[in-house]
Every structure is written in C-alpha cells, then in structure tokens.
Amino acid sequence: MKKILVTGGLGFIGSHTVVELQNEGFEVLIIDNLSNTTIDVLDKITSITQIKPSFFNFDLKDKTAVQDFFNSNDVDGIIHFAAYKAVGESVHIPLDYYENNIISLTNILQEMKVRNLSNFIFSSSCTVYGQADELPITENAPVKPAESPYGNSKKINEEIIADAVKAHKFKAISLRYFNPIGAHASAKIGELPIGVPQNLIPFITQTAAGIRHELSVFGSDYPTPDGTAIRDYIHVVDLAKAHIAALNRLLKNQQKNNYEVFNVGTGKGSSVLEVINAFEKVSKTKLNYKIVGRRSGDITAAYADTTLANNELKWKAELSLEDALLAAWNWQKTL
C-alpha cells in the first residue's frame, strides 16, 4: 500500500482528495494546522471511508516540525494543498500570503531533496494566467503578472518547483485548478470557510440559509453577455479524482517531463448571474443579492481548455454545475 502525504488534508479540496485516495487503496497521512478548517473533518472522512487517516497538527512554516515528520514517516508521494487561498484577502495582507505559501513549500521540497523523495503534486491555480488573451485557456497560454498576491504566490511556487525539479531530479505535477465548488455526495464534507466566505458558492449557500443577509455580486460592467464575471466551476469530487490520475501518472513513471502542468476544469464558463439562476433552480430558493462595484484582483473571464488533462491523465470532469450546486446546498443544510 503506497503512503501519500496530503498537506492541508482537512481543507475543502484536501478532504475530498483524501476520501478518493482511500477509496483507491492508498494509505493517507495528513498534515494540517487547522487555520482554515476544524478537526471534526477527520471524523467525517473516517465515517465516509471507514478508514481513519494518520493526522499531524503542525504548521509547515516550522522547519524543525517538518524535519521531525519526515524523520518518522516514509512517504511514496506528496500532494501539497496547504496554503492561504483567498484572492481578495491576499490584496490586504500580502506578506502573510507570501510567508505562508512560499515557506511551507520550500520546507517540504528541502526534505524531498535531502531524502531523495519524488512524486510531488502541487495545488496551483488558473490565476497564474491572469486575464488570458485567448479563451479557453490552454497550458501554453503565457503566465502573466499576477492580479493578486495569492495568484503571485502560486506563480512563484510553480517557478520554485520547476527549478527544484531541474536541480534535484525528482518528478512533479502542478494542477492549475479553475473554480472548485460542491461537496461530497454524503453531505458530510464540503466547503466551510472560517469567517466570511471569500468564494462565491459558500456565500450563496449561506445567504440562502439566512446566515448572510445579502450576496454581493462584484461588478456588472464586465465585457461579458450579462456583465458579470465568468469562471469555470468544477465539482470538487471531479477535481479530487484528477489528483488520483496525476498521482498514478507519477507512480507509474508515465510522465513525459519531470515537471508537468495540467489545467483542471470543465472547459465551460459560467457567469455569476448564471450560477445564481442555476442555484435558485436546483435549491428552489430565491437569493437576496445586490450588484456592487468590482473587487480588487478579479479578472473578467477564465475557463479551461482541458484537452491535455483529458488525453494525458485520462481524466475528464463528469459532474455538472447543477450537480455541484445541489451538493453544496445539501451540505449547507446539514450545518
């Protein structure tokens, strides 16, 4: 049984990926400092899979703690989710984002170098493309100056990984996610940000549930059919399965280069108003929303060309926007 370390494994995407890893027969070790999640997610993962992952609570910025972990645990692969992740927030506290997201990564890569480890998957983001010149976005699109410190931290981390792979000869894949949404079909795990949500879907579900008075739609003057920003919303379970496909590619030595990059999305863009209308339809709930000014760091439109991931990883998004919104709503109702 291969042992896989999942950093940030109690977070939104991390927890769903842990479930899929366990379903595929991997042994999972989780590191999470609980800065944007809660410990009860561990029990919920266990109740879904009937297997309790090994859990380690410490901060990856702590170099000694990272060394101690690797001194005591052998792993066959690493999936690195642990990071601060809110575009808007990063504009206000950029130094926190750079410190957390970059030092966490370099501490892990240093241990991989020292111990001759390989098989590293990085949780990257379509934000590295900025406002792309052409849509849909392929992996060959230029990586542009980032619109936010969050996006810039992802861009810098990709560059660090590329340099490390070149120098130290281990294998790595960066998955550039578009917009993960939804929840597990069991409604036991889902997206639950601490504090005010920075992402659209939890703000929608919390507004529908009466936790938030009103949903703000940031900008109605974008050059799009309805004036609101367009994104590629991917069901988190489909995204989790993309990590399994990438991991198997590394473990089976199927990659064409030591460092590869794949877009992970649906290939379809949906505007904010389209998402609101789809949610109202599946939930049979009217949303209280208000159009407000644009938000700093946001771009007009981004959606993926997923041809490379479809062909090379033999992976494809299978669940619809409506599937994801209904799952998110069912999850919200359990709260």
C-alpha positions as CSV (number, residue, x, y, z in Angstrom):
1,M,0.0,0.0,0.0
2,K,1.5,3.3,-1.1
3,K,1.7,6.0,1.6
4,I,0.7,9.5,0.4
5,L,1.2,12.7,2.4
6,V,-1.6,15.2,2.0
7,T,-0.8,18.7,3.4
8,G,-3.9,20.8,4.1
9,G,-5.8,17.5,4.0
10,L,-8.6,18.7,6.2
11,G,-9.4,21.6,4.0
12,F,-12.1,21.7,1.3
13,I,-10.2,20.2,-1.7
14,G,-7.8,18.2,0.6
15,S,-10.5,16.4,2.4
16,H,-12.3,15.3,-0.8
17,T,-8.9,14.1,-2.2
18,V,-8.2,12.1,1.0
19,V,-11.5,10.3,0.5
20,E,-10.7,9.5,-3.1
21,L,-7.2,8.3,-2.2
22,Q,-8.6,6.0,0.5
23,N,-11.2,4.7,-2.0
24,E,-8.3,3.8,-4.3
25,G,-6.4,1.9,-1.7
26,F,-3.8,4.5,-0.7
27,E,-2.7,5.0,2.9
28,V,-3.0,8.7,3.7
29,L,-1.1,10.8,6.2
30,I,-2.5,14.4,6.7
31,I,-0.7,17.5,7.9
32,D,-2.9,20.4,8.7
33,N,-2.6,23.3,11.2
34,L,-6.4,23.9,11.3
35,S,-6.0,27.5,10.3
36,N,-9.0,27.3,7.9
37,T,-10.8,24.1,8.9
38,T,-11.8,22.1,12.0
39,I,-10.7,18.8,13.5
40,D,-14.1,17.2,13.1
41,V,-13.4,16.9,9.4
42,L,-11.1,14.0,10.3
43,D,-14.0,12.1,11.8
44,K,-16.2,12.9,8.8
45,I,-13.6,11.5,6.4
46,T,-13.4,8.4,8.6
47,S,-17.2,8.0,8.6
48,I,-17.3,8.1,4.8
49,T,-14.4,5.7,4.1
50,Q,-14.3,3.7,7.3
51,I,-10.6,4.3,7.5
52,K,-9.0,6.9,9.8
53,P,-6.1,8.7,8.1
54,S,-3.0,9.4,10.3
55,F,-3.2,13.1,11.3
56,F,-0.4,15.5,12.3
57,N,-1.3,19.0,13.6
58,F,1.6,21.5,12.9
59,D,2.5,24.5,10.8
60,L,4.6,23.7,7.7
61,K,6.4,27.0,8.2
62,D,8.0,25.3,11.2
63,K,11.2,23.8,9.6
64,T,12.0,21.6,12.6
65,A,8.5,20.2,12.7
66,V,8.7,19.3,9.0
67,Q,12.1,17.6,9.5
68,D,10.7,15.7,12.5
69,F,7.7,14.5,10.5
70,F,9.9,13.1,7.6
71,N,12.4,11.6,10.2
72,S,9.5,9.5,11.5
73,N,7.4,8.8,8.3
74,D,8.3,7.4,4.9
75,V,6.0,8.5,2.0
76,D,5.7,7.5,-1.6
77,G,4.2,10.7,-2.8
78,I,3.1,14.2,-1.6
79,I,0.0,16.2,-2.5
80,H,0.5,19.8,-1.3
81,F,-2.7,21.8,-0.7
82,A,-1.7,23.7,2.4
83,A,-1.9,27.4,1.6
84,Y,-3.8,30.6,2.2
85,K,-6.2,30.9,-0.7
86,A,-8.4,34.0,-0.9
87,V,-7.8,36.4,-3.7
88,G,-9.4,39.4,-2.1
89,E,-7.9,38.9,1.3
90,S,-4.4,38.5,-0.2
91,V,-4.6,42.0,-1.5
92,H,-4.9,43.3,2.1
93,I,-2.4,41.0,3.8
94,P,0.2,40.2,1.0
95,L,3.1,39.5,3.4
96,D,1.1,36.8,5.2
97,Y,0.4,35.1,1.9
98,Y,4.0,35.2,0.7
99,E,5.3,34.0,4.0
100,N,2.8,31.1,4.4
101,N,2.5,29.9,0.9
102,I,6.2,30.0,-0.1
103,I,8.0,28.9,3.1
104,S,5.6,25.9,3.5
105,L,6.5,24.8,0.0
106,T,10.3,25.2,0.3
107,N,10.4,23.4,3.7
108,I,8.8,20.4,2.1
109,L,11.0,20.5,-1.1
110,Q,14.1,20.7,1.1
111,E,13.1,17.5,2.8
112,M,12.4,15.8,-0.5
113,K,15.9,16.8,-1.7
114,V,17.6,15.6,1.4
115,R,15.8,12.3,1.4
116,N,15.7,11.7,-2.3
117,L,11.9,11.7,-2.4
118,S,9.9,12.1,-5.6
119,N,6.2,12.2,-6.8
120,F,5.1,15.7,-5.8
121,I,1.7,17.2,-6.8
122,F,1.2,21.0,-6.3
123,S,-2.2,22.6,-5.9
124,S,-1.9,25.5,-8.3
125,S,-4.4,27.8,-9.8
126,C,-5.6,29.3,-13.1
127,T,-4.9,32.7,-11.5
128,V,-1.3,32.3,-12.9
129,Y,-2.8,33.1,-16.4
130,G,-4.2,36.5,-15.2
131,Q,-6.6,37.7,-17.8
132,A,-5.7,35.4,-20.6
133,D,-5.5,36.7,-24.2
134,E,-7.5,33.8,-25.6
135,L,-10.3,31.6,-24.2
136,P,-10.5,28.8,-23.5
137,I,-7.1,28.8,-21.7
138,T,-4.6,26.2,-22.7
139,E,-1.4,25.3,-20.7
140,N,0.6,27.1,-23.4
141,A,-1.1,30.4,-22.5
142,P,1.5,32.8,-21.1
143,V,1.8,33.1,-17.4
144,K,1.2,36.8,-16.7
145,P,1.9,39.2,-14.0
146,A,-0.5,38.2,-11.2
147,E,-3.6,40.2,-10.4
148,S,-3.3,39.4,-6.7
149,P,-0.6,38.3,-4.1
150,Y,-2.4,35.0,-3.9
151,G,-2.0,34.4,-7.6
152,N,1.6,35.6,-7.5
153,S,2.4,33.1,-4.7
154,K,1.1,30.3,-6.9
155,K,3.2,31.6,-9.8
156,I,6.3,31.9,-7.7
157,N,5.7,28.4,-6.2
158,E,5.5,26.9,-9.7
159,E,8.8,28.5,-10.6
160,I,10.4,27.2,-7.4
161,I,9.1,23.7,-8.2
162,A,10.4,23.9,-11.8
163,D,13.9,24.9,-10.5
164,A,14.0,22.3,-7.8
165,V,13.0,19.5,-10.3
166,K,15.7,20.6,-12.7
167,A,18.4,20.7,-10.0
168,H,17.4,17.6,-7.9
169,K,15.8,15.3,-10.5
170,F,12.5,14.5,-8.7
171,K,9.1,14.3,-10.5
172,A,6.3,16.8,-10.0
173,I,3.0,17.9,-11.5
174,S,1.2,21.2,-10.9
175,L,-2.6,21.1,-11.4
176,R,-3.9,24.5,-12.2
177,Y,-7.5,24.5,-10.8
178,F,-10.2,26.6,-12.1
179,N,-13.0,27.2,-9.6
180,P,-13.7,24.2,-7.3
181,I,-17.3,24.0,-5.8
182,G,-19.7,21.5,-4.5
183,A,-19.5,18.9,-1.7
184,H,-19.3,15.1,-1.2
185,A,-22.5,13.2,-2.0
186,S,-22.7,12.1,1.6
187,A,-23.1,15.8,2.6
188,K,-20.5,15.0,5.4
189,I,-17.7,17.2,4.0
190,G,-17.9,20.4,2.0
191,E,-16.6,24.0,1.8
192,L,-16.8,25.7,5.2
193,P,-14.5,28.7,5.3
194,I,-13.9,30.2,8.7
195,G,-15.4,33.7,8.9
196,V,-16.9,35.5,6.0
197,P,-16.7,33.4,2.8
198,Q,-14.3,34.8,0.1
199,N,-15.7,32.4,-2.6
200,L,-19.0,32.7,-4.4
201,I,-20.7,29.4,-3.7
202,P,-20.4,29.3,0.1
203,F,-21.6,32.9,0.2
204,I,-24.6,31.8,-2.0
205,T,-25.5,28.9,0.2
206,Q,-25.0,30.9,3.4
207,T,-27.3,33.6,2.0
208,A,-29.9,31.1,1.0
209,A,-29.7,29.6,4.5
210,G,-30.2,33.0,6.1
211,I,-26.7,33.2,7.7
212,R,-25.8,36.1,5.4
213,H,-28.3,38.9,4.8
214,E,-27.3,39.5,1.2
215,L,-25.0,38.3,-1.6
216,S,-22.8,40.9,-3.2
217,V,-22.2,40.4,-7.0
218,F,-18.9,42.2,-7.7
219,G,-19.3,44.1,-10.9
220,S,-22.0,44.2,-13.6
221,D,-20.0,46.1,-16.2
222,Y,-17.6,43.4,-17.4
223,P,-17.5,42.8,-21.2
224,T,-19.5,39.6,-20.9
225,P,-23.0,38.7,-22.1
226,D,-24.7,39.7,-18.8
227,G,-21.9,42.0,-17.4
228,T,-20.8,39.7,-14.6
229,A,-17.5,37.8,-14.4
230,I,-17.2,34.3,-15.9
231,R,-15.5,31.4,-14.3
232,D,-15.1,27.6,-14.9
233,Y,-16.8,25.9,-11.9
234,I,-15.6,22.3,-11.3
235,H,-17.2,19.9,-8.9
236,V,-14.7,19.2,-6.1
237,V,-15.1,15.4,-6.4
238,D,-14.1,15.6,-10.1
239,L,-11.1,17.7,-9.0
240,A,-10.1,15.2,-6.3
241,K,-10.2,12.4,-8.9
242,A,-7.8,14.5,-11.1
243,H,-5.3,14.2,-8.3
244,I,-5.6,10.4,-8.3
245,A,-5.0,10.4,-12.0
246,A,-1.9,12.7,-11.7
247,L,-0.6,10.6,-8.8
248,N,-0.9,7.4,-10.8
249,R,0.9,9.0,-13.7
250,L,3.9,9.8,-11.4
251,L,3.9,6.4,-9.6
252,K,3.8,4.5,-12.9
253,N,6.5,6.7,-14.5
254,Q,4.2,7.8,-17.3
255,Q,5.1,11.5,-17.4
256,K,6.8,13.0,-20.5
257,N,8.8,15.5,-18.5
258,N,10.0,15.6,-14.9
259,Y,7.7,18.6,-14.3
260,E,4.3,18.8,-16.0
261,V,1.4,21.2,-15.7
262,F,-2.3,20.5,-16.4
263,N,-5.4,22.6,-16.4
264,V,-8.2,21.1,-14.3
265,G,-11.7,22.5,-15.1
266,T,-14.8,21.6,-17.0
267,G,-14.0,23.6,-20.2
268,K,-17.2,25.7,-19.8
269,G,-17.5,29.2,-18.4
270,S,-20.5,30.4,-16.3
271,S,-21.2,33.9,-15.3
272,V,-22.0,34.9,-11.7
273,L,-25.7,35.5,-12.6
274,E,-25.9,32.2,-14.4
275,V,-24.6,30.5,-11.3
276,I,-27.2,32.3,-9.1
277,N,-30.0,31.3,-11.5
278,A,-28.8,27.7,-11.6
279,F,-28.7,27.6,-7.8
280,E,-32.2,29.1,-7.4
281,K,-33.5,26.4,-9.8
282,V,-31.9,23.4,-8.0
283,S,-32.5,24.7,-4.5
284,K,-36.0,26.1,-5.2
285,T,-34.8,29.1,-3.1
286,K,-34.8,32.8,-4.1
287,L,-31.5,34.6,-3.3
288,N,-31.2,38.1,-2.0
289,Y,-28.4,39.6,-4.0
290,K,-27.2,43.1,-4.9
291,I,-24.9,44.3,-7.6
292,V,-21.9,46.2,-6.2
293,G,-18.6,47.5,-7.6
294,R,-15.8,45.3,-8.9
295,R,-13.5,43.7,-6.4
296,S,-9.7,44.3,-6.5
297,G,-7.8,41.4,-8.1
298,D,-10.7,40.0,-10.1
299,I,-10.5,39.3,-13.8
300,T,-13.2,39.3,-16.5
301,A,-13.3,35.6,-17.6
302,A,-11.4,32.4,-17.2
303,Y,-12.3,28.9,-18.4
304,A,-10.1,25.9,-19.2
305,D,-9.1,24.0,-22.3
306,T,-8.8,20.6,-20.6
307,T,-7.7,18.6,-23.7
308,L,-4.2,17.9,-22.2
309,A,-5.6,16.5,-18.9
310,N,-8.2,14.5,-20.8
311,N,-5.6,12.9,-23.1
312,E,-2.6,12.6,-20.8
313,L,-4.2,11.9,-17.4
314,K,-7.2,10.0,-18.9
315,W,-9.4,12.2,-16.7
316,K,-12.5,14.3,-17.5
317,A,-14.9,16.3,-15.4
318,E,-18.1,14.3,-15.3
319,L,-20.4,16.3,-12.9
320,S,-22.4,19.3,-13.9
321,L,-22.7,22.8,-12.4
322,E,-26.2,21.9,-11.2
323,D,-24.8,18.7,-9.6
324,A,-22.2,20.8,-7.7
325,L,-24.7,23.5,-6.6
326,L,-27.1,20.9,-5.3
327,A,-24.4,19.1,-3.4
328,A,-23.2,22.4,-1.9
329,W,-26.8,23.2,-0.9
330,N,-27.3,19.7,0.7
331,W,-24.0,20.2,2.6
332,Q,-25.1,23.7,3.8
333,K,-28.4,22.3,5.1
334,T,-26.6,19.7,7.3
335,L,-24.9,22.6,9.0
